[in-house]
Every structure is written in C-alpha cells, then in structure tokens.
Amino acid sequence: MDGFETLKGKYLGAVASAASESALEEVRLAALGKKGEISALMSTLGKMDPDQRKATGAALNILRDEIDAALRAKKSALGDAALDERLRSEWLDVTLPGRPRRMGTIHPVSQVMEELTAIFADMGFAVAEGPQVESDWYNFDALNIPPEHPARQEHDTFFMHRAPGDNRPPHVLRTHTSPVQIRAMTEQGAPIRVIAPGRVYRMDMDQTHTPMFHQVEGLAIDRNISMANLKWVLEEFCRAFFEVPSVELRFRASHFPFTEPSAEVDIRCSWTGGQLKIGEGDSWLEILGSGMVHPKVLTAAGVDPAQWQGFAFGMGIDRIAMLKYGIPDLRAFFESDLRWLRHYGFAALDMPDLAGGLSG
C-alpha cells in the first residue's frame, strides 16, 4: 500500500505542475489511460486471491478517483485561466464613442408624404383618409364621371370580382383619392379644408407608371373661394416643397369631370446639364391637375352649390418625389432593393418640418 501512496504523490504532483491542457492530458494518459500505470495495476487483480484482490481493488479505486478528481479540477482551472487571458486580450473600452450607424431607412414616398403633410398643415389643411376598395358610386358617380368614360372600363380600372347573380353595386380598387373628398364632405359638410394622400390603382406599367402608386388630392370649400386662392396655395406648396425662394406656375385649360373650370398646372424649370432646377429657366414641367369643384360633385356630397364653392387639386406623390430627389425610374420605388433604399432613403428620425428644412 505504500506504493499506492507513492503513486498518488507522483501523479497529484504532476497534475499540479501541468501548465497546459495538453500537458494535463499526458498526465491523464500516463495514469488512467488504457496503457497507464493505474490501469496496469488493475489488470493484475485477477491473479490475486479473493481477500487480497478485494483490499487491493478498493485501494486502487480510491487512488483512481482521487487522481481523476484532481485532473478535472486542474482542467477547470486551466479553462478559467485561458478565458481570463482571452478576456484581457479582447478587452473593449465601451466608454469610447460609438461609430455612427443608421437606424433604419425611410422610403422616399413616406418621406415626401410627411413633407407635403407638414406644408399643407401649415396652411390649415387636415388629413383625410378612406378605404382603398371603393364602391362604383364613390369612385365614379359622385365625381360626375359618366358611365361611358374610359376610366370606367376594365382596361383602365381594377374591378373586384362578383359572383354570377350578385346584385350589389360594383366595387373597384380606387383609381384616385377623390372618393376621400366625397366622404369628407358627406361627414363634415362645409366649410372644409383637407388633403387626401394614399395609394391608388390603375392598369398601367412603364418607366413613369405602375399599377399601384401614390397620390395626394386637396380640397377647400368655403363661401368665397376662387381660382386665385387655388393659385396661391399651389405656389406656396411648390416653393416650400422644392425649397426654392420663388416659383412660377402656368395654368393651362383642361377638362376633368369633377372640376369646372379645370386646369393643368406647369412649373417653370431648367434642365441645365441634365439636372432639373425648379423656379428658373425657359422650360415648363407639368406637375398636377386642378380646378373649381363641379356643382354636381358638391350636390352628390350633400353640399349646396348655391351657398358653397371651392377648389380641388391632385398630384402624384411618386412623381414629385422623382423630380425633387432625382430618381430616374418609378419602377425602382417598388422593387425592394436595399441598395436603392440606402441610396435614396432618409434617416429614421429625420422628421421634416418647415422651420428646420424639409429634407434636412
């Protein structure tokens, strides 16, 4: 048994002096491996008589367990020491200033919606909303659009499916946000001053058109509103939106079923070096349609045209975003390309306001 104490001292000392996990593994193999010294002694038990085998086996088991426990404790200590060293070598001073990183990106359409909302809110316009699936009456009839108008054909408008025998009024994906004006006048009456931004749908697809796009329409109804008021509102909007000191607008006679008189509106601009500049130059660019609200539209919305009158206008949000921020292709707005969004997008907390500047 004195030999077991010698072995114990030998291997416990080797365990204590092991400086690495590889050295510790060598000690384990020498003591407890298949060809180790303790294992070799275990193999001799079969040649002993029962009493000697019992006493020697018990002593060897105790010796093996003590060496194994010492090996495990040493391995844990070496692991902790290695972790401490790694933490020291990979230490990071979190008190240093961080690197700037953009927290999300705002789509140009969302940014422009916020910009125009801020501008019109400053002029006293509230925001009105309505459903994107509209009845035929709100989308066409109430807006004085006759049954034979091309917009009411399936090649121009998305009609909702109706089962055979369904006698309910037809519904469409709204082709403009003008139905929101009808709903707002029906609910609030006159006087009223609202804008209606939102998604609209038409059968169209090319570099400057998509089946789904965004539009904003404005409506102002009061007793003495005229085209002069419309002209001032549009000039103020264009000056603030394009962030130029002055603009010049040109009104061209046109026809819309829901306004009379009606006018297309152009803005003076230049294309020097292929770059659009608003408010200067000898070119004109069409940006929106407008006019005085047709008396039949007022009547359909429950407003007496003998007492009230007003103006309305509409423009494509995607289009004015393209003009302001130099975006060449409308289809890219809806392709979900993160590279495009990072290039043309806006910081998540960059909320536009007139005092601080719309686009930062």
N, C-alpha and C positions, 0 to 999 in steps of 0.2 A: 504493500500500500504506500510505502514511502516513495516508490517510483511514480505513483499517480500524483503525489503532491509535487514532485519534481516536474512532471509533465504540465501540471496545472500552472506552476510558476513560469515555466518556459513559454507557454502559449499566451497566458494572460499578459506577460511582459511584451511578447511580440505584437499582440493586439494593441496594447497601449502605445507602442512606439511606431505603429504604422502611420505614415504621413499622407497616404492617399488611398482611395478606394481600390486601386489596382494592387497596392501592397497588402491591403487588408484581405483581398481575395486570395492572394498567395498564402497567407497565414491560414485562412479557412481550409483551403485545399490540403495543406500540409497536415492539418489536424483532423478535419472531419470529412475530407474528400474520400472517394472510393478507395484510393490508394494511400490515404492519410494514416497517421500514426495511431489515432484512436480507433479508426476503422479496422486497422490491422490487429489491434488487441482484441476487438470484438470478435474477430474471426477465430480466435484461439479458445473461445469459451466452450466450444463443442468437445474439446479434448480433455476437459476438466471433469472431476467427479461432481455429483449434484451439489453438495454443500459448498465446495469451492466455487463452482460456477455461479451459484446464487449470490455469494458475497462479492465476487469479482465483478459480476454483471451489474449489480447495484452500484458499486463504486464507479464503474465506467460510465454508467448512465448519468450519475451526478456530475462527473467530470465533463462529459459531453455537453450537458445542459448549461453548465457554468461557462464553458468556452463559447457556446452558441450565444448565450445572453450577452457576453462581453463583445462578441463580434457584432451583434445587432446594435448595441448601444454605441459602439465606435462608428459604425456605418451611419447612424443617425447624426452623430456629432459632426462627422466629416461632411455630410449633406448640408447641415446648418451652416457650417463654416464656408462651404462653397457658395451658398445662397447669399450670405453676408458679403462675401467678396464681390459677387456679381452685382449686388445692390449698390455697393460702393463704386464700382466701375461704371455702372449705368445710371448714376445719380443725376437727377434733373432738378434744376432750381425753378420751381413753379412760381416763384415770385417775379421772374423775369417777364417783361411784356410779351403777350402772345402775338403770333403772326396774324395779320388781318385775314379773315375768311368770310366770304359772302354767305349769309344765312338765307338760302333760297333765292329764287329769281321770279320777278313779276312779269307776266306776259305783256307785250306792248298793248294788246287790246284792253286788258284790265287796267293798265296804267292810263291809257287815253280815256277810258270811261271815268276814272277818278278825276282826271284833268278837266274834262268837259262838265262833270257834275259840280266841281268847285267853281268853275266860271259862271255857269248858269245859276247856281245857288246865290252867288254874289249879286245877281240881277233879279233875285226874288222868285226863281223857278223852283218848284218842288219836284221830286222824282216820283213818277207813277209807274206801276208795273201791272202786267196782265198775263194771262195764260198763253203758252206757245201753240197750243192746239185751240183754234178758234172756230166758231160757227161761221157758216157762209154769210150770215147776216152781218155780224160784226166786221168781218174781213172785207166784204164787198158791198152789200146792200146799203148799210148805214153810211157808207162813204161815197154814195152816189155813183158806184161803178156799175154800169148796165150789164145785163146778162150776156150780151154779145161781145163784151170786152175781152181782148186776147188773154188778159191775166186770169180770166176765169176758166181757161181751157187747161186740159191735163198736160199739155206740152210746156206749160209755164208754172203750174202750181201743183204741190203735193196734196192730193185729196186722200182723206182717210178712208179705209175700206169699209164698205157697208154690205151686209148680207142681203141676199135677194129678199124683197118684201119689207125691208127696213124703211119705214116712212119718216124716220126722224130727219131733221134738217141736216144737210151735208156739213162735214167739218173738214178743215184744212190745217196744215202747218202754216201759221201766219206768214204772209208774204211781206209784211211791213209791220211796224209798231203802231200804225194809225188806229187799229182797234182799241189800243190802250187809251187813246184820246176820247173815243166814244164812251168807253166805260167810265173814264174820269169825269166827263161832263154829265153822264147819267147819274153818277153817285154824288157829285159835289155841286153840280149846277154852275152858274156863272155869278160873279167873275171867277176866273180860274187862270192859273199860270203854271204849267207843268212841262217837264221833259220826260220822254219815254225811251230809255235805252234798252237794248236787248237783242236776242238772237232772232233772226228771220230766215226764211227758207224759200228758195226758188230753183227751178230747173235750169241751172247754168253752171258751166265749169270751164275756165280758161285762166290765163295769167292774171287777169284782174277780176275774175268772178269765181265764186264757189257756191255749191248747193246750200250751204249754211254760212251766213255771215252776220255781221252786227250792224245795227242801225240805231240812230237816235233821232227822235222827232220831237219838235217843240210846239207848244200850243199856248196862246194867250188870248183870252176872251174878256172883253170889257165893253163899256158903252161907247167909247170914243177912240178905239184903236184903229190905226191906219197903216198903210204901207210904209209911211215914214218911220213909225215905231219899229216895224219889221227890219227896215234897213239899218237903223241904229243898233238893234240887238245883234244882228249878224256881223256888223262891223266891229262891235265891241268883242264879240266872241272870237272872230278871226284874229284880231290884234292880240288878244290875250293868249289864245291857243298857240299861234305861231311865234309868239314872243317877239314881235316887231313893233317899232314905235307907231307905225301907221299902215293902213291897208286901203286899197281902192277896190270896190266891188262894182260889177256891171250886171244889171238885171236885164235879161232877155225874155220877151214874151213867150209863153209856152202854154201847154194845156195839161192839167191834171183834173180828173173828175171831181175831186174833193175840194178844190180851191177855185175861186174866180174873183179877180183876175189871178193868173198863175205866172210864175217867173222862174227860169233857170238862173242861177247866180254863178258868175265867174269872178275870179280874183286875179288882180294884176300880179305878174311874176316874171322872172327871167330864168333862162337855162344856161347861164354862162359856164362854160367848161363842163357841161353835163350835170351841173349841180343846180337844184331848184332853190331860188331865192324869192320869198314872198314879199310883196309890197313895193317892188321895183321892176324895171324892165318894160318891154313892149309886148309881152305875151300875155295871154289870158288862159286861165285854167278853170274848168267847170268843177265846182265843189258840192253844190247842193241844189235842191228844188224847194220852192216856197210859194206862198200866195195867201190871199184872204180866204178864210174858211167859207165854203159854199153854204148858202142858206139852207139847202136840203140836208146838209150834214148836221147843222145846228138843230134843225127840226127833229131829225132822227134821234138825236141825243137828248131831246126834251128841253132845248134852249130856244127861246123865242127870238127869231132873227130880226123881228121888228124892234126889239129892245137891245139886243147884244150883237156885237160883231168882233172879229179878231183875226189873227194870222196864224199860220202853221208853216213849219219847215221840216225838212228831213235830209239827213246825210248819212253816208256810210262810215262807220267808225273805223273799220279796217282801212278804208281808202285814205282817210285823213291821217291815220297812223303811218301809212306808207309815205305820204307826202312829207310829214313832219320829220320822220326819222330815217328817210332814205332807204326804205325797204323795197326791193325791186319786184318781188313776186308774191302775190297774195296767197298762193297755194302753200307757201312755206309756213304761214301762220298756223296751219292745222296738221303739219307733218310730224309733230312731237320730236323734233330733232334737238337734243340738248345742246349741241354746239351752237345752233342758231339761237336758241333761247339765251344761252350765256352771252352771246354777242349782242343781241338786241334787247335783252331783258333789263329789268330795273331792280335795284336793291329792295328787299322786302319791306324795310322800314322807311323807304323814301316816299312819303306821302305828299302828293302835290298840294300846294296852296298858293294863292295869288301873291301873298306877301313875300314868301320865300323863294318864289320861282317855281313854275310848274314842273319842269324837267330837271331841277337841281342845278 
